[in-house]
């Protein structure tokens, strides 16, 4: 991982959220950098000055922006910028402020009072129609609405107001005679594709209708050039998520020749996730590329925009061929910008001998996946993406020696996907199964949607078809204002507008006997502020400090708080001032040095979430607090050699007396003794003369009032060295399968060593072992393979010695064939000779009667991995003879007889 120094770097990003009007909003992030960065907050690109309702706080490396008593005008894009002398970075989050429920009820009551007898709810006589257009074409949505009083219409796209997404010159909204209304988009772009909803409001009543827009790219589309200052701005990052098949990721050095590109390494079989945050108006178009070629959504490449406005590329179950340079390009009419990431895929050292291969079958056929493990005893498990498969009539799992085979019987559309064979705690083999049928693009296995959002489903068929059926929990769906059903040739769409909890269930698409299904999960939005905390108590037993304890409200599980806000005020009177925010309930200690002046103080606490805050509960009594000296520069660990002097020092904000402790024992200040203690103004120092190896790991502590700081004394032994070995003995060359023993002598006898292979730590497993006997250090490879070849280094930290190991590949063997089968044929019959090699890539030659054969109309040579075949489609009398398959180090012989057909 990267160190904490250098240019500013975000450890935790501010998150987007929604809050009720009148509540407090807190945007929080965690940033590191050396030197300590300066922080600037902006709203909609305008700097925020801390004053009034805006308060900026810093606690360690956690920086917060508090907006008190938010209003709808506080909604917008907030950006946190961090800068130091090394570099700068920034992150963004969206804050949305909703009107409170009481405010909404007041507005509805006012609308009811404005109503009059004979009022009529708004109704769509003609709804907008779904459209598919080419890029650059104008788009018009038209609808006809009735209602009394005359309805007011609003258009939105994917839950956002049009003005938040488009420039005013890009769209027009208007009304025509006879209650016709229209929305027109000029020069459609791919980002314009989505779900458009028209809301018609009359008094307190509302109706809506929706339509889908698809924007097809033109063949001559190019990428806009230039990057003026008002063009899109892009923030790119990688953020892998833990997953059943996703482990920890690793940052690697930035590759040469790719300016500005970060490097990211992931283990084979795990996921890589890249995020780009883009600002710009009009909304930029995003294109992901790998090694200069555009990426399209596929089984293993997910491309989407998340709820926080990040554009995501997720590479599922990475293979070695996924290595490369990934570029996110954002462009709009103002210009373009890009960000690049170099992906490296690390393979496990224990690999499959024969990997899975992609399989394509027709619907209702059986699909067979087969691979070879290194050893017969290695157990394996089969997965369909993140679901482990169990043996059944559907999934037949076979183990034959090193062969692992999975048969998927009666393959259907929903069997199309990514399959994995995984060795326990070792490597994975990955293959894609394609099921050919009427449906060529199936539904996702599951879709998570927040309550009130739109749920969109898309299926593609091999050709334009009729008789399709969309269903929800087995019941057929029909078009309504909230359900959009549309087919554009081979593309079939279903959109559920503003989903509710009742929409959760199984969504299915059926055409004939083919079907694909998806599990729709609707996450509910809770809008209740938390309840008031209980059992508030204050303890003043410790001098110049107060211990505050409280308990969450009894209904904390129904209305969970996101944090607790602690406030203080002087007991003599004054306003309550926020002094601390914590995400955990229960226990907080307030020290005297946290208050601005000496006085008696009272405290209270309340619970907060995005929908508001609870009422406060006041802690009983008051406490006298006074500011104390603070730690300005803390103690640092000391590293010395045996017998050297060690020095520790720190600096306080005020000149106070203090005491030094070694492993809890207070140190005296005797003149000329082993320990030297000095105090000069605000600086305190300790000198330990003639350190000893036995003192390594001792804890040095300084205490002065409420200030307490510790560091560790590290005493290192004399440098360890390795006895030289002639170069001839450090070069090892051997055939595969034999053991390798690397040995050297280290002094002193107890010095620790590390064994490295090609610069990385050697893993300890059943193949490689390390041994120590006195001064001798050994590394044993029990059975060497070509993968074990490389440079092995014994490293003491002070000295190194390297061995170069070369492992020759084992000769190719023919592991099976049909040599022993009877090969007597009648003229006109098909003849097939085959053999299985020990290595898939090994070359072979076929001979007949001593002469090498060549492929032609009467003789076909086939190769599928390690299996080789010679086929005579129609045997002739002159084809009889001796055939030989030669694999270099191994051969098999076949004697072919061909008899004339009976007359």
Secondary structure, 3 states (H helix, E strand, C coil): CCCCCEEEEEEECCCCEEEECCCCEEEEEEEEEECCCEEEEEECCEECCCECCEEEEEECCEEEEEECCCCHHHCEEEEEEEECCCCEEEEEEEEEEECCHHHHHHHHHHHHHHCCCCCEEEEEEECCCCEEEECCCCEEEEEEEEEECCCEEEEEECCEEHHHHCCHHHEEEEEECCCEEEEEECCCCHHHCEEEEEEEEECCEEEEEEEEEEEECCCCCCCCCCECCCCCEEEEEECCCCECCECCCEECCCCCCCCCCEEEEEECCCCEEEEEEEECCCCCEEEEEECCEECCCCCCEEEEECCCCEEEEEECCCCHHHCEEEEEEEEECCEEEEEEEEEEEECCCCCCCECCCCEEEECCCCEEEEEECCCCCCCEEEEECCEECCCCCCEEEEEECCEEEEEECCCCHHHCEEEEEEECCCCEEEEEEEEECCEEECCCCEEEEECCCCEEEEEEECCCCCCCEEEECCEECCCECCEEEEEECCEEEEEECCCCHHHCEEEEEEECCEEEEEEEEEECCCCCCCCCCEEEEEECCCCCEEEEEEECCCCCCCCCCCEEEEEEEECCCCCCEEEEEECCCCEEEEEHHHCCCCEEEEEEEEEEECCEECCCEECCCCEEECCCCCEEECCCCEEEECCCCEEEEEEECCCCCCEEEECCEECCCCCCCCEEEEEECCEEEEEECCCCHHHCCEEEEEEECCEEEEEEEEEECCCCEECCCCHHHHEEEEECCCCEEEEEEEECCCCCCEEEECCEECCCCCCEEEEEECCEEEEEECCCCHHHCEEEEEECCCCEEEEEEEEECCCCCEEEECCCCCCEEECCCCEEEEEEECCCCCCCEEEECCEECCCECCEEEEEECCEEEEEECCCCHHHCEEEEEECCCCEEEEEEEEECCCC
